[in-house]
Amino acid sequence: MIKKLELYCKHIDELQRITKNALPLESCALLVGNIRYDIAKVEYIIELKNIANSYAMFMFDEKEFYELYMKVRKDKRDIIAIFHSHPSKPEPSSMDLKYMILNQIPWIIMSNIDYKFYAYAYYDKLEMVEIVILDTC
């Protein structure tokens, strides 16, 4: 279970860029890195196309996801978080909760209103995941 996500300011900038470029739709991406004990450190971000083409939900292409997953594993890395934006508060929706139960890694949600973001995971219950920024923004 990942309890802490470590990332750099450049990752936050990239997530904001992804969110802004997707407007008015929800954006989505995968955060890739390594997991040590309960700490996951972000190395890079893979932007994905929101095939739901919606401002209220996101979905990625299964084939694209599988190919990226295999590439990440081949590179001896892990998908350590799922990212998407919301047109409101950065809190999980009821649909997010449904999928978080199935995908028990952190989910970072960013508001496309004020670009605030939080990380959550569902490990028997919904939990906040600590975000640590490793440099100064």
N, C-alpha and C positions, 0 to 999 in steps of 0.2 A: 504494500500500500504506500503510495507516494503521499507524504505529508508536507513536503516543502518543494517548491519550484524555484530554481535559481536561473536568472536571466540577466541580460545586459540591456542598457538603454537602447542600443541599436535594435534589439528585439521588440521593445515597446514601440519604437518609431515605426518599425515594419508592420506591426499589428495595426497601428493607427492608419498607416498608408493603405493597407489592405481594406480596412473598414471604410475609409473615405472613398476609395476607388470603386467600391461595390454599391455605394449609395444610388438609389434609395433601397436597394436590396440588402438582405443579410449577407455578410461575408462569412467565409469559412477557411480554415487552414489547419495544418497539423504541425505540432512542435516536436522536433526530433532532437534526441540527445542520448545521454547515458543516465542510468539509474544506479545509485549506490546506496544500499540500505533503503531508507525511506526518503531519500533526497534525489530529485531529478534535475539535471543541469541541461538547459537548452543549448544546443549547438547551432541549429538553424531551423528555419520555418519554411514549410511548403504551402504555398497558397493553392487553394482548390476552387474550382468553379462551383457555384451554388446552382445545381441543376434544377432545384425547386423553383428558381427564378421568382423568389418571393421576398417581400419585406418582413414577413412574419414567421418564416421558418427556413431551414437550410437542409440540404441533402447533397451528398457528393456521389459521383458516379462510382458504382461498385468495382468496375473493371479498373478504372484509374486508381482507386484506393488500393486494390489488391496489388497492382504493379508497383505502386509506391511503397507499400508495406514490404514486398519482397526485396526491393532495392535497399530499403533502410536496414532490413535484417542482414542482407549480404554485406553491407558496410559495417556490420557489428554495432548498430545503433538501435535505439528503441523509439517508437512513437510514444512520447511521454505526456502529451496533452492534446486535446481537441480544442480548437478555438472557433468562436463565432461571435457575431455582433448582434445586438438587439436594438430596435428602434425605441427603446425605453430604458428602464433601469437594468443594470448588469446583474440580473438575478435569473436563475433557471425557471423556465416556463414549465407547465405541466408536461408538455411533449419532451422537453429536455430531460426532465426527471425520468421519464419512461426509458429513454435511451441511455441515460447515465447509469441506470441499474444494469443494463446490458454491457456497457463499456466503462468498466470501473477503473478509469484513469482520470486525472484532473481535466476539467472543462474550464477554459478561460472564456468569460463572457465580457464583452466590451460594449458599453453604451455608445451608439453612434450619435448621441446628442452631445455628451460632454467628454467622451472618451475615457471615462473611468472604467476600471476593470477589476474583476475579482476571479478567483479560482475556486471551484467546487469539485467535490467528488462524492460519489455515493458508495460508501462502504458500510453496509447494514443500515445506514441512515445518511442523510445529506450532511456533509461536513465542508467547512471552509478549508481551503488548502493555503498555507502560508506562501506568499510570493516574496522572494528576496532579490533585490536588484543589486548586482555585484559591482556596479560602478556608479558614478555620479552623473545624473541627467541634467 
